[in-house]
Amino acid sequence: MTVGSPTYNVQPGGRGNPGLRFVCLENKGTRFPELATFPSRPCRGGIMTVHHFPA
Amino acid sequence: MKYLPLALAFTTPAHAALRFGCATVSIQRLDPLVEPGRIPSAHLHQIVGGNAFNATMEGDIAEKATCTTCTFSENFSNYWTAVMFFKHPNGTYKRVPIMQNTALPNGINGGMTIYYTQHDFVSNGKEKITAFRPVSHEDFVL
């Protein structure tokens, strides 16, 4: 099974790629919210990607 | 009354879930699922799991591996994802380091956390459990 597509052109505020979500970490324990698109601001704790299967 | 705790266990709704950490095996331009046999693949990936990972993987790859970087040694499946780069204003690219999950015991080098749930963490849904089923091309839609 796969999630995401390298040719997907992310639109800010868009619905995102089915199954693929991003979490902007305040610290290493942050888990929510899951964003549909890549964070648009710096994330102090890093960025976590979540791949939901099946998408 | 010896059997009461067991009986209660069966009447309580159970939400089955499995979570484990997998350290990085390798970071390579290989993708046996999307671009089988192509060396290098178009994109770079972080690969975790069993040692049978290859540019081409056929059959039950978990049966062909002999060890894994995942913390459960009952299965030698592979998992791989894209890796991220930072584009410096001077035009150079630098690969972003991968952190281990702070919720898991220390000692996992980068990697990823794998979850198997029946539906999600609060519902079993109606789906049959298909954990550890090897990937197949029928699953894959570009």
N, CA and C atoms of all chains as a GROMACS GRO file, in nm:
protein
  591
    1MET      N    1   0.084  -0.121   0.000
    1MET     CA    2   0.000   0.000   0.000
    1MET      C    3   0.087   0.124   0.000
    2THR      N    4   0.041   0.226  -0.064
    2THR     CA    5   0.116   0.352  -0.064
    2THR      C    6   0.024   0.467  -0.024
    3VAL      N    7   0.088   0.572   0.023
    3VAL     CA    8   0.019   0.697   0.056
    3VAL      C    9   0.098   0.810  -0.006
    4GLY      N   10   0.029   0.907  -0.063
    4GLY     CA   11   0.096   1.025  -0.116
    4GLY      C   12   0.143   1.009  -0.259
    5SER      N   13   0.188   1.119  -0.316
    5SER     CA   14   0.238   1.120  -0.452
    5SER      C   15   0.343   1.228  -0.465
    6PRO      N   16   0.460   1.193  -0.521
    6PRO     CA   17   0.566   1.294  -0.535
    6PRO      C   18   0.530   1.406  -0.632
    7THR      N   19   0.428   1.384  -0.715
    7THR     CA   20   0.390   1.488  -0.811
    7THR      C   21   0.274   1.573  -0.761
    8TYR      N   22   0.229   1.544  -0.639
    8TYR     CA   23   0.116   1.619  -0.584
    8TYR      C   24   0.158   1.762  -0.553
    9ASN      N   25   0.084   1.858  -0.603
    9ASN     CA   26   0.117   1.999  -0.582
    9ASN      C   27   0.029   2.054  -0.469
   10VAL      N   28   0.092   2.072  -0.355
   10VAL     CA   29   0.016   2.112  -0.236
   10VAL      C   30  -0.031   2.256  -0.247
   11GLN      N   31  -0.160   2.275  -0.229
   11GLN     CA   32  -0.216   2.410  -0.225
   11GLN      C   33  -0.236   2.449  -0.079
   12PRO      N   34  -0.180   2.563  -0.038
   12PRO     CA   35  -0.199   2.605   0.102
   12PRO      C   36  -0.347   2.613   0.136
   13GLY      N   37  -0.383   2.553   0.248
   13GLY     CA   38  -0.522   2.552   0.290
   13GLY      C   39  -0.608   2.451   0.216
   14GLY      N   40  -0.547   2.372   0.128
   14GLY     CA   41  -0.622   2.275   0.050
   14GLY      C   42  -0.654   2.150   0.130
   15ARG      N   43  -0.715   2.053   0.064
   15ARG     CA   44  -0.757   1.930   0.132
   15ARG      C   45  -0.642   1.833   0.153
   16GLY      N   46  -0.532   1.859   0.084
   16GLY     CA   47  -0.416   1.773   0.104
   16GLY      C   48  -0.427   1.642   0.030
   17ASN      N   49  -0.330   1.556   0.057
   17ASN     CA   50  -0.320   1.428  -0.008
   17ASN      C   51  -0.388   1.323   0.081
   18PRO      N   52  -0.478   1.241   0.026
   18PRO     CA   53  -0.549   1.145   0.111
   18PRO      C   54  -0.453   1.059   0.194
   19GLY      N   55  -0.476   1.055   0.323
   19GLY     CA   56  -0.394   0.971   0.411
   19GLY      C   57  -0.268   1.037   0.462
   20LEU      N   58  -0.222   1.143   0.397
   20LEU     CA   59  -0.095   1.205   0.438
   20LEU      C   60  -0.123   1.330   0.520
   21ARG      N   61  -0.070   1.332   0.642
   21ARG     CA   62  -0.095   1.444   0.733
   21ARG      C   63   0.036   1.487   0.799
   22PHE      N   64   0.037   1.613   0.844
   22PHE     CA   65   0.156   1.670   0.906
   22PHE      C   66   0.121   1.724   1.044
   23VAL      N   67   0.213   1.709   1.137
   23VAL     CA   68   0.193   1.765   1.271
   23VAL      C   69   0.310   1.859   1.299
   24CYS      N   70   0.276   1.985   1.331
   24CYS     CA   71   0.376   2.086   1.365
   24CYS      C   72   0.404   2.071   1.515
   25LEU      N   73   0.524   2.022   1.549
   25LEU     CA   74   0.552   1.986   1.688
   25LEU      C   75   0.596   2.108   1.770
   26GLU      N   76   0.523   2.134   1.879
   26GLU     CA   77   0.568   2.233   1.977
   26GLU      C   78   0.682   2.173   2.060
   27ASN      N   79   0.667   2.044   2.090
   27ASN     CA   80   0.773   1.967   2.156
   27ASN      C   81   0.763   1.824   2.103
   28LYS      N   82   0.849   1.738   2.152
   28LYS     CA   83   0.853   1.603   2.095
   28LYS      C   84   0.728   1.521   2.123
   29GLY      N   85   0.645   1.570   2.215
   29GLY     CA   86   0.525   1.495   2.250
   29GLY      C   87   0.399   1.544   2.181
   30THR      N   88   0.408   1.652   2.102
   30THR     CA   89   0.290   1.704   2.032
   30THR      C   90   0.240   1.600   1.931
   31ARG      N   91   0.108   1.576   1.928
   31ARG     CA   92   0.052   1.478   1.833
   31ARG      C   93  -0.065   1.534   1.752
   32PHE      N   94  -0.121   1.644   1.795
   32PHE     CA   95  -0.234   1.701   1.723
   32PHE      C   96  -0.218   1.852   1.716
   33PRO      N   97  -0.284   1.922   1.623
   33PRO     CA   98  -0.371   1.866   1.520
   33PRO      C   99  -0.292   1.810   1.402
   34GLU      N  100  -0.356   1.720   1.328
   34GLU     CA  101  -0.296   1.669   1.205
   34GLU      C  102  -0.338   1.761   1.091
   35LEU      N  103  -0.240   1.824   1.028
   35LEU     CA  104  -0.266   1.921   0.921
   35LEU      C  105  -0.269   1.852   0.785
   36ALA      N  106  -0.355   1.903   0.697
   36ALA     CA  107  -0.365   1.844   0.562
   36ALA      C  108  -0.249   1.887   0.474
   37THR      N  109  -0.188   2.000   0.508
   37THR     CA  110  -0.078   2.050   0.426
   37THR      C  111   0.044   2.078   0.513
   38PHE      N  112   0.157   2.093   0.448
   38PHE     CA  113   0.284   2.114   0.519
   38PHE      C  114   0.275   2.241   0.603
   39PRO      N  115   0.330   2.239   0.726
   39PRO     CA  116   0.321   2.358   0.812
   39PRO      C  117   0.377   2.481   0.742
   40SER      N  118   0.308   2.593   0.760
   40SER     CA  119   0.349   2.716   0.692
   40SER      C  120   0.433   2.805   0.782
   41ARG      N  121   0.461   2.756   0.903
   41ARG     CA  122   0.545   2.833   0.994
   41ARG      C  123   0.648   2.739   1.058
   42PRO      N  124   0.757   2.796   1.112
   42PRO     CA  125   0.855   2.708   1.178
   42PRO      C  126   0.792   2.632   1.295
   43CYS      N  127   0.834   2.506   1.314
   43CYS     CA  128   0.781   2.422   1.420
   43CYS      C  129   0.893   2.394   1.519
   44ARG      N  130   0.877   2.444   1.642
   44ARG     CA  131   0.984   2.441   1.741
   44ARG      C  132   1.037   2.299   1.764
   45GLY      N  133   0.947   2.202   1.768
   45GLY     CA  134   0.987   2.066   1.801
   45GLY      C  135   1.013   1.978   1.680
   46GLY      N  136   1.002   2.035   1.559
   46GLY     CA  137   1.020   1.954   1.439
   46GLY      C  138   0.887   1.928   1.370
   47ILE      N  139   0.890   1.851   1.264
   47ILE     CA  140   0.769   1.821   1.187
   47ILE      C  141   0.752   1.670   1.182
   48MET      N  142   0.633   1.623   1.214
   48MET     CA  143   0.604   1.480   1.207
   48MET      C  144   0.508   1.454   1.091
   49THR      N  145   0.539   1.357   1.009
   49THR     CA  146   0.445   1.317   0.904
   49THR      C  147   0.373   1.190   0.949
   50VAL      N  148   0.245   1.182   0.915
   50VAL     CA  149   0.164   1.067   0.950
   50VAL      C  150   0.108   1.010   0.821
   51HIS      N  151   0.129   0.880   0.800
   51HIS     CA  152   0.078   0.811   0.682
   51HIS      C  153  -0.032   0.716   0.725
   52HIS      N  154  -0.155   0.745   0.686
   52HIS     CA  155  -0.268   0.660   0.724
   52HIS      C  156  -0.296   0.561   0.612
   53PHE      N  157  -0.299   0.432   0.646
   53PHE     CA  158  -0.331   0.326   0.549
   53PHE      C  159  -0.459   0.256   0.593
   54PRO      N  160  -0.544   0.214   0.503
   54PRO     CA  161  -0.542   0.256   0.362
   54PRO      C  162  -0.587   0.401   0.351
   55ALA      N  163  -0.531   0.472   0.256
   55ALA     CA  164  -0.557   0.616   0.247
   55ALA      C  165  -0.701   0.641   0.207
   56MET      N  166  -1.621  -1.870   4.152
   56MET     CA  167  -1.599  -1.732   4.109
   56MET      C  168  -1.464  -1.716   4.041
   57LYS      N  169  -1.397  -1.825   4.032
   57LYS     CA  170  -1.262  -1.820   3.975
   57LYS      C  171  -1.263  -1.766   3.832
   58TYR      N  172  -1.374  -1.789   3.762
   58TYR     CA  173  -1.376  -1.753   3.620
   58TYR      C  174  -1.434  -1.615   3.592
   59LEU      N  175  -1.473  -1.544   3.698
   59LEU     CA  176  -1.538  -1.416   3.677
   59LEU      C  177  -1.450  -1.315   3.603
   60PRO      N  178  -1.324  -1.297   3.643
   60PRO     CA  179  -1.241  -1.198   3.571
   60PRO      C  180  -1.233  -1.227   3.422
   61LEU      N  181  -1.224  -1.355   3.387
   61LEU     CA  182  -1.217  -1.391   3.246
   61LEU      C  183  -1.345  -1.354   3.174
   62ALA      N  184  -1.460  -1.383   3.237
   62ALA     CA  185  -1.589  -1.351   3.176
   62ALA      C  186  -1.603  -1.201   3.156
   63LEU      N  187  -1.560  -1.124   3.253
   63LEU     CA  188  -1.568  -0.979   3.239
   63LEU      C  189  -1.480  -0.930   3.125
   64ALA      N  190  -1.368  -0.995   3.109
   64ALA     CA  191  -1.276  -0.954   3.002
   64ALA      C  192  -1.343  -0.966   2.866
   65PHE      N  193  -1.427  -1.069   2.851
   65PHE     CA  194  -1.491  -1.088   2.721
   65PHE      C  195  -1.607  -0.993   2.698
   66THR      N  196  -1.664  -0.940   2.805
   66THR     CA  197  -1.777  -0.849   2.786
   66THR      C  198  -1.732  -0.705   2.769
   67THR      N  199  -1.608  -0.675   2.802
   67THR     CA  200  -1.557  -0.539   2.787
   67THR      C  201  -1.513  -0.518   2.643
   68PRO      N  202  -1.557  -0.409   2.579
   68PRO     CA  203  -1.514  -0.385   2.441
   68PRO      C  204  -1.362  -0.375   2.433
   69ALA      N  205  -1.302  -0.446   2.338
   69ALA     CA  206  -1.156  -0.445   2.323
   69ALA      C  207  -1.119  -0.370   2.196
   70HIS      N  208  -1.028  -0.278   2.209
   70HIS     CA  209  -0.978  -0.206   2.093
   70HIS      C  210  -0.836  -0.250   2.067
   71ALA      N  211  -0.822  -0.331   1.965
   71ALA     CA  212  -0.690  -0.389   1.938
   71ALA      C  213  -0.604  -0.290   1.862
   72ALA      N  214  -0.481  -0.276   1.906
   72ALA     CA  215  -0.385  -0.191   1.836
   72ALA      C  216  -0.245  -0.240   1.867
   73LEU      N  217  -0.156  -0.217   1.771
   73LEU     CA  218  -0.018  -0.261   1.786
   73LEU      C  219   0.072  -0.144   1.747
   74ARG      N  220   0.171  -0.114   1.830
   74ARG     CA  221   0.263  -0.005   1.800
   74ARG      C  222   0.406  -0.051   1.825
   75PHE      N  223   0.494  -0.021   1.731
   75PHE     CA  224   0.634  -0.054   1.755
   75PHE      C  225   0.725   0.039   1.675
   76GLY      N  226   0.845   0.056   1.724
   76GLY     CA  227   0.942   0.142   1.659
   76GLY      C  228   1.035   0.062   1.569
   77CYS      N  229   1.081   0.128   1.463
   77CYS     CA  230   1.174   0.065   1.369
   77CYS      C  231   1.285   0.166   1.339
   78ALA      N  232   1.409   0.128   1.361
   78ALA     CA  233   1.521   0.216   1.332
   78ALA      C  234   1.550   0.218   1.182
   79THR      N  235   1.621   0.319   1.139
   79THR     CA  236   1.658   0.332   0.998
   79THR      C  237   1.747   0.216   0.955
   80VAL      N  238   1.712   0.149   0.847
   80VAL     CA  239   1.802   0.049   0.786
   80VAL      C  240   1.897   0.122   0.693
   81SER      N  241   1.841   0.208   0.609
   81SER     CA  242   1.922   0.274   0.508
   81SER      C  243   1.843   0.390   0.449
   82ILE      N  244   1.914   0.485   0.390
   82ILE     CA  245   1.849   0.593   0.316
   82ILE      C  246   1.902   0.584   0.173
   83GLN      N  247   1.813   0.545   0.081
   83GLN     CA  248   1.855   0.510  -0.054
   83GLN      C  249   1.755   0.555  -0.158
   84ARG      N  250   1.803   0.571  -0.282
   84ARG     CA  251   1.711   0.596  -0.392
   84ARG      C  252   1.666   0.461  -0.449
   85LEU      N  253   1.579   0.397  -0.374
   85LEU     CA  254   1.521   0.269  -0.414
   85LEU      C  255   1.374   0.270  -0.375
   86ASP      N  256   1.290   0.211  -0.462
   86ASP     CA  257   1.147   0.202  -0.432
   86ASP      C  258   1.088   0.081  -0.505
   87PRO      N  259   1.099  -0.038  -0.443
   87PRO     CA  260   1.055  -0.161  -0.510
   87PRO      C  261   0.905  -0.167  -0.535
   88LEU      N  262   0.828  -0.079  -0.473
   88LEU     CA  263   0.683  -0.081  -0.493
   88LEU      C  264   0.642   0.009  -0.609
   89VAL      N  265   0.691   0.132  -0.610
   89VAL     CA  266   0.651   0.228  -0.713
   89VAL      C  267   0.737   0.215  -0.838
   90GLU      N  268   0.866   0.188  -0.820
   90GLU     CA  269   0.958   0.176  -0.933
   90GLU      C  270   1.043   0.050  -0.920
   91PRO      N  271   0.981  -0.067  -0.926
   91PRO     CA  272   1.056  -0.190  -0.906
   91PRO      C  273   1.168  -0.207  -1.008
   92GLY      N  274   1.285  -0.242  -0.959
   92GLY     CA  275   1.399  -0.270  -1.046
   92GLY      C  276   1.474  -0.148  -1.091
   93ARG      N  277   1.426  -0.031  -1.062
   93ARG     CA  278   1.492   0.090  -1.110
   93ARG      C  279   1.597   0.138  -1.008
   94ILE      N  280   1.724   0.143  -1.054
   94ILE     CA  281   1.835   0.185  -0.969
   94ILE      C  282   1.906   0.301  -1.036
   95PRO      N  283   1.901   0.425  -0.987
   95PRO     CA  284   1.825   0.462  -0.867
   95PRO      C  285   1.682   0.497  -0.902
   96SER      N  286   1.597   0.499  -0.801
   96SER     CA  287   1.459   0.545  -0.819
   96SER      C  288   1.459   0.697  -0.829
   97ALA      N  289   1.344   0.751  -0.863
   97ALA     CA  290   1.336   0.896  -0.884
   97ALA      C  291   1.346   0.972  -0.752
   98HIS      N  292   1.313   0.906  -0.642
   98HIS     CA  293   1.309   0.976  -0.514
   98HIS      C  294   1.385   0.901  -0.406
   99LEU      N  295   1.428   0.978  -0.308
   99LEU     CA  296   1.505   0.923  -0.197
   99LEU      C  297   1.411   0.877  -0.086
  100HIS      N  298   1.444   0.766  -0.022
  100HIS     CA  299   1.358   0.713   0.084
  100HIS      C  300   1.439   0.671   0.206
  101GLN      N  301   1.375   0.685   0.322
  101GLN     CA  302   1.424   0.618   0.442
  101GLN      C  303   1.356   0.483   0.450
  102ILE      N  304   1.436   0.378   0.468
  102ILE     CA  305   1.383   0.242   0.473
  102ILE      C  306   1.403   0.186   0.614
  103VAL      N  307   1.300   0.120   0.667
  103VAL     CA  308   1.313   0.052   0.796
  103VAL      C  309   1.264  -0.092   0.780
  104GLY      N  310   1.298  -0.175   0.877
  104GLY     CA  311   1.245  -0.311   0.880
  104GLY      C  312   1.349  -0.416   0.845
  105GLY      N  313   1.307  -0.516   0.767
  105GLY     CA  314   1.387  -0.635   0.743
  105GLY      C  315   1.504  -0.614   0.650
  106ASN      N  316   1.595  -0.713   0.650
  106ASN     CA  317   1.718  -0.703   0.572
  106ASN      C  318   1.703  -0.759   0.432
  107ALA      N  319   1.582  -0.794   0.389
  107ALA     CA  320   1.562  -0.844   0.253
  107ALA      C  321   1.520  -0.733   0.157
  108PHE      N  322   1.520  -0.610   0.205
  108PHE     CA  323   1.482  -0.498   0.118
  108PHE      C  324   1.575  -0.493  -0.003
  109ASN      N  325   1.516  -0.469  -0.121
  109ASN     CA  326   1.597  -0.463  -0.242
  109ASN      C  327   1.523  -0.380  -0.347
  110ALA      N  328   1.592  -0.351  -0.457
  110ALA     CA  329   1.531  -0.272  -0.564
  110ALA      C  330   1.411  -0.343  -0.622
  111THR      N  331   1.415  -0.476  -0.621
  111THR     CA  332   1.303  -0.557  -0.665
  111THR      C  333   1.268  -0.653  -0.553
  112MET      N  334   1.141  -0.657  -0.514
  112MET     CA  335   1.098  -0.746  -0.407
  112MET      C  336   0.976  -0.821  -0.455
  113GLU      N  337   0.985  -0.953  -0.461
  113GLU     CA  338   0.873  -1.034  -0.506
  113GLU      C  339   0.839  -1.139  -0.402
  114GLY      N  340   0.713  -1.178  -0.400
  114GLY     CA  341   0.669  -1.278  -0.303
  114GLY      C  342   0.661  -1.218  -0.164
  115ASP      N  343   0.667  -1.305  -0.066
  115ASP     CA  344   0.657  -1.260   0.073
  115ASP      C  345   0.795  -1.221   0.123
  116ILE      N  346   0.824  -1.091   0.114
  116ILE     CA  347   0.958  -1.044   0.147
  116ILE      C  348   0.990  -1.067   0.293
  117ALA      N  349   0.887  -1.067   0.377
  117ALA     CA  350   0.911  -1.087   0.520
  117ALA      C  351   0.964  -1.228   0.548
  118GLU      N  352   0.930  -1.322   0.458
  118GLU     CA  353   0.978  -1.460   0.475
  118GLU      C  354   1.124  -1.474   0.434
  119LYS      N  355   1.172  -1.382   0.350
  119LYS     CA  356   1.308  -1.394   0.298
  119LYS      C  357   1.410  -1.326   0.388
  120ALA      N  358   1.366  -1.235   0.473
  120ALA     CA  359   1.457  -1.163   0.561
  120ALA      C  360   1.491  -1.249   0.682
  121THR      N  361   1.603  -1.216   0.747
  121THR     CA  362   1.646  -1.292   0.864
  121THR      C  363   1.656  -1.206   0.989
  122CYS      N  364   1.646  -1.074   0.973
  122CYS     CA  365   1.650  -0.986   1.089
  122CYS      C  366   1.581  -0.855   1.052
  123THR      N  367   1.561  -0.771   1.151
  123THR     CA  368   1.486  -0.648   1.129
  123THR      C  369   1.533  -0.540   1.225
  124THR      N  370   1.508  -0.414   1.190
  124THR     CA  371   1.537  -0.304   1.282
  124THR      C  372   1.414  -0.268   1.365
  125CYS      N  373   1.304  -0.340   1.346
  125CYS     CA  374   1.184  -0.315   1.426
  125CYS      C  375   1.196  -0.389   1.560
  126THR      N  376   1.123  -0.340   1.659
  126THR     CA  377   1.140  -0.397   1.792
  126THR      C  378   1.065  -0.528   1.809
  127PHE      N  379   0.978  -0.565   1.714
  127PHE     CA  380   0.921  -0.699   1.717
  127PHE      C  381   0.995  -0.785   1.616
  128SER      N  382   1.044  -0.898   1.659
  128SER     CA  383   1.121  -0.984   1.569
  128SER      C  384   1.035  -1.094   1.509
  129GLU      N  385   0.902  -1.085   1.526
  129GLU     CA  386   0.815  -1.189   1.470
  129GLU      C  387   0.787  -1.167   1.322
  130ASN      N  388   0.821  -1.048   1.272
  130ASN     CA  389   0.793  -1.018   1.132
  130ASN      C  390   0.902  -0.928   1.075
  131PHE      N  391   0.939  -0.954   0.949
  131PHE     CA  392   1.052  -0.882   0.889
  131PHE      C  393   1.008  -0.797   0.770
  132SER      N  394   0.891  -0.736   0.780
  132SER     CA  395   0.842  -0.650   0.672
  132SER      C  396   0.927  -0.524   0.661
  133ASN      N  397   0.914  -0.457   0.546
  133ASN     CA  398   0.980  -0.328   0.525
  133ASN      C  399   0.876  -0.217   0.513
  134TYR      N  400   0.918  -0.099   0.553
  134TYR     CA  401   0.837   0.022   0.538
  134TYR      C  402   0.932   0.132   0.492
  135TRP      N  403   0.887   0.218   0.398
  135TRP     CA  404   0.974   0.328   0.358
  135TRP      C  405   0.893   0.452   0.326
  136THR      N  406   0.955   0.567   0.351
  136THR     CA  407   0.888   0.695   0.329
  136THR      C  408   0.983   0.791   0.260
  137ALA      N  409   0.927   0.900   0.212
  137ALA     CA  410   1.009   1.008   0.157
  137ALA      C  411   1.094   1.068   0.269
  138VAL      N  412   1.205   1.128   0.233
  138VAL     CA  413   1.283   1.205   0.330
  138VAL      C  414   1.278   1.352   0.289
  139MET      N  415   1.302   1.439   0.386
  139MET     CA  416   1.284   1.582   0.363
  139MET      C  417   1.418   1.654   0.357
  140PHE      N  418   1.422   1.755   0.269
  140PHE     CA  419   1.542   1.837   0.257
  140PHE      C  420   1.509   1.982   0.290
  141PHE      N  421   1.606   2.050   0.347
  141PHE     CA  422   1.596   2.193   0.370
  141PHE      C  423   1.671   2.263   0.257
  142LYS      N  424   1.605   2.359   0.192
  142LYS     CA  425   1.672   2.435   0.086
  142LYS      C  426   1.727   2.563   0.145
  143HIS      N  427   1.859   2.570   0.148
  143HIS     CA  428   1.926   2.688   0.204
  143HIS      C  429   1.914   2.804   0.106
  144PRO      N  430   1.907   2.929   0.157
  144PRO     CA  431   1.898   3.045   0.067
  144PRO      C  432   2.011   3.050  -0.035
  145ASN      N  433   2.127   2.988  -0.004
  145ASN     CA  434   2.236   2.989  -0.102
  145ASN      C  435   2.220   2.881  -0.208
  146GLY      N  436   2.107   2.811  -0.204
  146GLY     CA  437   2.077   2.715  -0.311
  146GLY      C  438   2.114   2.572  -0.280
  147THR      N  439   2.187   2.549  -0.172
  147THR     CA  440   2.224   2.412  -0.139
  147THR      C  441   2.112   2.343  -0.062
  148TYR      N  442   2.111   2.210  -0.069
  148TYR     CA  443   2.011   2.131   0.001
  148TYR      C  444   2.078   2.051   0.112
  149LYS      N  445   2.011   2.042   0.224
  149LYS     CA  446   2.063   1.963   0.336
  149LYS      C  447   1.951   1.873   0.387
  150ARG      N  448   1.983   1.745   0.400
  150ARG     CA  449   1.880   1.652   0.446
  150ARG      C  450   1.848   1.677   0.593
  151VAL      N  451   1.719   1.683   0.623
  151VAL     CA  452   1.674   1.710   0.760
  151VAL      C  453   1.690   1.584   0.844
  152PRO      N  454   1.754   1.594   0.962
  152PRO     CA  455   1.770   1.474   1.046
  152PRO      C  456   1.635   1.416   1.089
  153ILE      N  457   1.633   1.284   1.110
  153ILE     CA  458   1.511   1.215   1.151
  153ILE      C  459   1.522   1.183   1.300
  154MET      N  460   1.420   1.225   1.375
  154MET     CA  461   1.419   1.201   1.520
  154MET      C  462   1.346   1.073   1.552
  155GLN      N  463   1.386   1.008   1.659
  155GLN     CA  464   1.308   0.893   1.705
  155GLN      C  465   1.188   0.942   1.783
  156ASN      N  466   1.087   0.857   1.791
  156ASN     CA  467   0.964   0.888   1.864
  156ASN      C  468   0.994   0.894   2.014
  157THR      N  469   0.967   1.009   2.076
  157THR     CA  470   0.998   1.026   2.218
  157THR      C  471   0.911   0.937   2.306
  158ALA      N  472   0.799   0.887   2.251
  158ALA     CA  473   0.708   0.803   2.329
  158ALA      C  474   0.757   0.659   2.340
  159LEU      N  475   0.863   0.624   2.264
  159LEU     CA  476   0.914   0.488   2.266
  159LEU      C  477   1.046   0.484   2.342
  160PRO      N  478   1.088   0.367   2.388
  160PRO     CA  479   1.214   0.357   2.462
  160PRO      C  480   1.331   0.408   2.379
  161ASN      N  481   1.429   0.466   2.445
  161ASN     CA  482   1.546   0.519   2.376
  161ASN      C  483   1.622   0.407   2.306
  162GLY      N  484   1.699   0.445   2.204
  162GLY     CA  485   1.784   0.349   2.137
  162GLY      C  486   1.743   0.320   1.994
  163ILE      N  487   1.632   0.382   1.949
  163ILE     CA  488   1.590   0.364   1.810
  163ILE      C  489   1.653   0.475   1.728
  164ASN      N  490   1.731   0.437   1.629
  164ASN     CA  491   1.802   0.536   1.548
  164ASN      C  492   1.708   0.590   1.439
  165GLY      N  493   1.660   0.715   1.461
  165GLY     CA  494   1.571   0.776   1.361
  165GLY      C  495   1.448   0.691   1.338
  166GLY      N  496   1.432   0.645   1.216
  166GLY     CA  497   1.330   0.548   1.186
  166GLY      C  498   1.189   0.601   1.188
  167MET      N  499   1.095   0.514   1.219
  167MET     CA  500   0.954   0.552   1.222
  167MET      C  501   0.881   0.463   1.320
  168THR      N  502   0.758   0.503   1.352
  168THR     CA  503   0.674   0.425   1.441
  168THR      C  504   0.562   0.365   1.359
  169ILE      N  505   0.544   0.236   1.372
  169ILE     CA  506   0.442   0.166   1.294
  169ILE      C  507   0.324   0.135   1.384
  170TYR      N  508   0.204   0.164   1.336
  170TYR     CA  509   0.081   0.133   1.408
  170TYR      C  510  -0.003   0.039   1.323
  171TYR      N  511  -0.054  -0.066   1.384
  171TYR     CA  512  -0.159  -0.146   1.321
  171TYR      C  513  -0.282  -0.133   1.409
  172THR      N  514  -0.390  -0.082   1.352
  172THR     CA  515  -0.516  -0.074   1.424
  172THR      C  516  -0.624  -0.134   1.334
  173GLN      N  517  -0.733  -0.176   1.394
  173GLN     CA  518  -0.840  -0.231   1.312
  173GLN      C  519  -0.914  -0.119   1.239
  174HIS      N  520  -0.939  -0.007   1.307
  174HIS     CA  521  -0.999   0.108   1.242
  174HIS      C  522  -0.926   0.234   1.287
  175ASP      N  523  -0.933   0.264   1.414
  175ASP     CA  524  -0.851   0.367   1.475
  175ASP      C  525  -0.839   0.333   1.623
  176PHE      N  526  -0.795   0.427   1.703
  176PHE     CA  527  -0.769   0.393   1.843
  176PHE      C  528  -0.894   0.382   1.927
  177VAL      N  529  -1.009   0.428   1.876
  177VAL     CA  530  -1.130   0.423   1.956
  177VAL      C  531  -1.237   0.333   1.897
  178SER      N  532  -1.210   0.272   1.784
  178SER     CA  533  -1.310   0.185   1.722
  178SER      C  534  -1.242   0.071   1.648
  179ASN      N  535  -1.303  -0.046   1.655
  179ASN     CA  536  -1.253  -0.158   1.577
  179ASN      C  537  -1.306  -0.156   1.435
  180GLY      N  538  -1.408  -0.073   1.409
  180GLY     CA  539  -1.465  -0.067   1.276
  180GLY      C  540  -1.522  -0.201   1.234
  181LYS      N  541  -1.533  -0.221   1.104
  181LYS     CA  542  -1.587  -0.347   1.053
  181LYS      C  543  -1.485  -0.421   0.967
  182GLU      N  544  -1.362  -0.369   0.966
  182GLU     CA  545  -1.263  -0.428   0.878
  182GLU      C  546  -1.196  -0.548   0.942
  183LYS      N  547  -1.165  -0.646   0.859
  183LYS     CA  548  -1.089  -0.761   0.906
  183LYS      C  549  -0.946  -0.719   0.932
  184ILE      N  550  -0.883  -0.781   1.029
  184ILE     CA  551  -0.742  -0.750   1.056
  184ILE      C  552  -0.657  -0.806   0.944
  185THR      N  553  -0.574  -0.721   0.884
  185THR     CA  554  -0.486  -0.768   0.778
  185THR      C  555  -0.341  -0.733   0.812
  186ALA      N  556  -0.311  -0.725   0.941
  186ALA     CA  557  -0.176  -0.690   0.984
  186ALA      C  558  -0.074  -0.787   0.926
  187PHE      N  559   0.039  -0.732   0.885
  187PHE     CA  560   0.153  -0.808   0.836
  187PHE      C  561   0.126  -0.878   0.703
  188ARG      N  562   0.020  -0.838   0.634
  188ARG     CA  563   0.002  -0.892   0.500
  188ARG      C  564   0.103  -0.825   0.408
  189PRO      N  565   0.178  -0.902   0.333
  189PRO     CA  566   0.278  -0.838   0.247
  189PRO      C  567   0.213  -0.747   0.143
  190VAL      N  568   0.280  -0.642   0.106
  190VAL     CA  569   0.224  -0.550   0.008
  190VAL      C  570   0.217  -0.618  -0.127
  191SER      N  571   0.121  -0.577  -0.208
  191SER     CA  572   0.111  -0.632  -0.342
  191SER      C  573   0.074  -0.518  -0.436
  192HIS      N  574   0.093  -0.541  -0.563
  192HIS     CA  575   0.066  -0.434  -0.658
  192HIS      C  576  -0.083  -0.402  -0.668
  193GLU      N  577  -0.168  -0.498  -0.625
  193GLU     CA  578  -0.311  -0.472  -0.627
  193GLU      C  579  -0.347  -0.361  -0.528
  194ASP      N  580  -0.261  -0.345  -0.425
  194ASP     CA  581  -0.288  -0.242  -0.324
  194ASP      C  582  -0.250  -0.104  -0.374
  195PHE      N  583  -0.174  -0.100  -0.480
  195PHE     CA  584  -0.106   0.023  -0.516
  195PHE      C  585  -0.182   0.098  -0.625
  196VAL      N  586  -0.220   0.222  -0.593
  196VAL     CA  587  -0.283   0.310  -0.693
  196VAL      C  588  -0.204   0.440  -0.694
  197LEU      N  589  -0.145   0.474  -0.806
  197LEU     CA  590  -0.061   0.595  -0.810
  197LEU      C  591  -0.149   0.719  -0.807
   0.00000   0.00000   0.00000
